[in-house]
Amino acid sequence: MFLLAGLGNPGKKYEKNRHNVGFLLLDYLKEKYLIDEYQKKNKYLYLKCRLHQNEVLLIKPQSFMNLSGMGIQSALAFFKIPISNLIVIFDDIALPFGMIRIRERGSAGGHNGLKNIAQQLGTEDYQRLRIGIGEPQFSSGLKDYVLGNFTEADLKILKEDVFVRIDEALQLIMQGKIKEAMNLYNEKNTGKI
C-alpha cells in the first residue's frame, strides 16, 4: 500500500490557498476516480482506494501545515505502510507556478511542513513531489502570498494540466519507476502555463 500525503491547512478558509495545493490534488484524484468521502482519524482525513492498480491511502493531515508530520507518522503506523511507500505532495515557492519537481529524498528546503515530517519520521528519505506556486513580488509578503487563494484561472490550469501530469507521474512512481518520472516530468514541465 502507498501513502499519498497532500499537505495543507484544515478548514474552509484555507481551501483554495496556494499552501493547500497538496489537499487540492487529493480532491482532484477523489473527483476523477469517484472515490468515497474522506473518513476522519484523530490527526488526519483519509481515503482508501485503488489507484493505478495499487492500494493507496490518501491523507490530509489535520494539524496545520507546520505539524503535518504527526498525521503522517500516525497513518504510517496505523496502516503499517513502510516509509519507502510514502509520497508527500506540497507547494514550493521556489518553482514557477505549475512546474513540478519529483525527488526520491531531500531536505526540507525551508518548508516547515517538511521539517516537521523529518522530525516525526526521523528521516528525510521519503519520496516527494513539489508543485510550483511561484513567489511573491516582495519577500516581506511571503506569508500572505502562500495563504492567499489561487485565482480561478490558476485553479483551472491546475485541474486541466498540472494535476493531470502529476497523476501520470504518480502512476510511474507507484510502478517503482521514480527515475523515469523524474526524467519525464522534472525536465519537460511543459503544459498550458
C-alpha positions as CSV (number, residue, x, y, z in Angstrom):
1,M,0.0,0.0,0.0
2,F,1.2,3.5,-0.8
3,L,0.5,6.6,1.4
4,L,-0.1,9.7,-0.6
5,A,0.0,12.7,1.8
6,G,-1.1,16.1,0.5
7,L,-0.1,19.0,2.7
8,G,-2.2,21.9,3.6
9,N,-4.2,23.6,6.4
10,P,-7.5,22.3,7.6
11,G,-10.6,24.5,7.4
12,K,-12.8,26.1,4.8
13,K,-11.0,29.5,4.9
14,Y,-7.8,27.8,3.7
15,E,-9.4,25.6,1.0
16,K,-8.2,27.5,-2.1
17,N,-4.9,28.8,-0.6
18,R,-1.7,28.3,-2.6
19,H,-0.3,26.5,0.6
20,N,-3.1,23.9,0.2
21,V,-2.2,22.7,-3.3
22,G,-1.5,19.2,-1.8
23,F,-5.0,19.0,-0.5
24,L,-6.3,20.3,-3.8
25,L,-4.5,17.5,-5.7
26,L,-6.1,14.8,-3.4
27,D,-9.5,16.3,-4.1
28,Y,-8.8,16.2,-7.8
29,L,-7.9,12.5,-7.6
30,K,-11.0,11.8,-5.4
31,E,-13.2,13.5,-8.0
32,K,-11.5,12.0,-11.1
33,Y,-11.6,8.4,-9.8
34,L,-15.0,8.8,-8.0
35,I,-13.6,7.8,-4.6
36,D,-15.8,7.7,-1.5
37,E,-15.8,10.5,1.1
38,Y,-13.0,11.2,3.5
39,Q,-13.1,9.4,6.8
40,K,-11.6,11.0,10.0
41,K,-8.9,9.7,12.3
42,N,-7.8,11.9,15.1
43,K,-4.9,13.6,13.2
44,Y,-5.9,13.2,9.6
45,L,-8.7,12.7,7.0
46,Y,-8.2,9.6,4.8
47,L,-9.5,7.7,1.8
48,K,-8.6,4.1,1.0
49,C,-8.8,3.4,-2.7
50,R,-7.2,1.6,-5.7
51,L,-5.2,3.9,-7.9
52,H,-3.2,2.8,-10.9
53,Q,-3.5,-0.9,-9.8
54,N,-2.3,-0.2,-6.3
55,E,-3.8,0.1,-2.9
56,V,-3.4,3.7,-1.9
57,L,-4.2,5.7,1.2
58,L,-4.8,9.4,0.5
59,I,-4.4,11.5,3.6
60,K,-4.8,15.2,4.6
61,P,-3.1,15.9,7.9
62,Q,-5.4,18.0,10.1
63,S,-2.9,19.5,12.5
64,F,-2.0,22.5,10.2
65,M,1.0,22.6,7.9
66,N,3.7,23.1,10.4
67,L,2.7,19.9,12.3
68,S,2.0,17.7,9.2
69,G,4.3,15.0,10.4
70,M,2.1,14.0,13.3
71,G,-0.7,12.8,11.0
72,I,1.7,11.2,8.5
73,Q,3.5,9.3,11.2
74,S,0.2,8.2,12.8
75,A,-1.2,6.9,9.4
76,L,2.0,5.1,8.5
77,A,1.9,3.3,11.9
78,F,-1.8,2.5,11.9
79,F,-1.9,1.2,8.3
80,K,1.5,-0.4,8.6
81,I,2.9,1.3,5.5
82,P,6.7,1.5,5.0
83,I,8.3,4.9,4.6
84,S,9.5,3.7,1.3
85,N,5.9,3.9,0.1
86,L,5.3,7.4,1.3
87,I,4.8,10.2,-1.3
88,V,4.4,13.7,0.1
89,I,2.9,16.4,-2.1
90,F,3.3,20.1,-1.3
91,D,3.7,23.6,-2.5
92,D,7.0,25.2,-3.5
93,I,7.6,29.0,-3.9
94,A,11.0,28.4,-5.5
95,L,9.3,26.8,-8.6
96,P,7.3,28.8,-11.1
97,F,3.6,28.2,-11.0
98,G,2.6,24.9,-12.4
99,M,6.1,23.3,-12.5
100,I,6.5,20.0,-10.7
101,R,9.6,18.5,-9.2
102,I,9.9,14.9,-8.1
103,R,12.6,13.7,-5.7
104,E,13.4,10.4,-4.0
105,R,14.6,12.2,-0.9
106,G,15.9,15.6,0.1
107,S,16.0,18.3,2.6
108,A,13.1,20.5,3.9
109,G,14.4,23.4,2.0
110,G,12.8,25.9,4.4
111,H,9.4,24.2,4.2
112,N,8.1,24.0,7.8
113,G,5.7,21.1,7.0
114,L,8.7,19.0,5.7
115,K,10.8,19.9,8.7
116,N,8.1,18.5,11.0
117,I,7.7,15.4,8.8
118,A,11.5,14.7,9.1
119,Q,11.3,15.3,12.8
120,Q,8.4,12.9,13.3
121,L,9.8,10.2,11.0
122,G,13.4,10.6,12.0
123,T,14.4,10.6,8.3
124,E,14.3,12.7,5.1
125,D,14.4,9.6,3.0
126,Y,10.9,9.6,1.5
127,Q,9.5,10.5,-1.9
128,R,8.2,13.9,-2.5
129,L,6.5,15.9,-5.3
130,R,6.7,19.7,-5.2
131,I,4.2,21.8,-7.0
132,G,5.4,25.3,-8.0
133,I,3.2,28.1,-6.8
134,G,5.6,30.9,-7.8
135,E,6.9,33.5,-5.5
136,P,5.5,36.8,-4.3
137,Q,6.8,40.1,-5.7
138,F,8.2,41.1,-2.3
139,S,9.7,38.7,0.1
140,S,8.1,40.5,3.0
141,G,4.7,39.3,1.7
142,L,5.5,35.6,1.8
143,K,3.0,34.5,4.5
144,D,0.2,36.5,2.8
145,Y,1.1,35.1,-0.6
146,V,1.1,31.4,0.4
147,L,-2.1,31.8,2.5
148,G,-3.6,33.7,-0.4
149,N,-6.1,32.0,-2.7
150,F,-5.3,30.7,-6.2
151,T,-7.2,32.7,-8.9
152,E,-10.0,30.9,-10.8
153,A,-7.7,30.9,-13.8
154,D,-4.9,29.2,-11.8
155,L,-7.3,26.6,-10.4
156,K,-8.4,25.8,-14.0
157,I,-4.7,25.3,-15.0
158,L,-4.1,23.1,-12.0
159,K,-7.1,20.8,-12.8
160,E,-6.7,20.7,-16.6
161,D,-2.9,20.5,-16.9
162,V,-0.8,20.3,-13.7
163,F,-2.8,17.7,-11.8
164,V,-3.1,15.6,-15.0
165,R,0.7,15.5,-15.3
166,I,1.1,14.7,-11.6
167,D,-1.4,11.8,-11.9
168,E,0.7,10.4,-14.8
169,A,3.9,10.8,-12.8
170,L,2.3,9.1,-9.7
171,Q,1.5,6.0,-11.9
172,L,5.2,5.7,-12.8
173,I,6.3,6.3,-9.2
174,M,4.0,3.5,-7.9
175,Q,5.4,1.2,-10.5
176,G,8.8,1.8,-9.0
177,K,9.9,4.0,-11.9
178,I,10.6,7.2,-10.0
179,K,13.7,8.0,-12.0
180,E,11.7,7.7,-15.2
181,A,9.0,10.0,-13.7
182,M,11.8,12.5,-12.7
183,N,13.2,12.4,-16.3
184,L,9.8,12.9,-17.9
185,Y,8.2,15.4,-15.5
186,N,11.1,17.4,-13.9
187,E,12.7,18.4,-17.1
188,K,9.9,18.9,-19.6
189,N,7.4,20.6,-17.3
190,T,5.6,21.7,-20.5
191,G,2.0,22.4,-20.5
192,K,-0.5,25.2,-20.9
193,I,1.3,27.5,-18.5
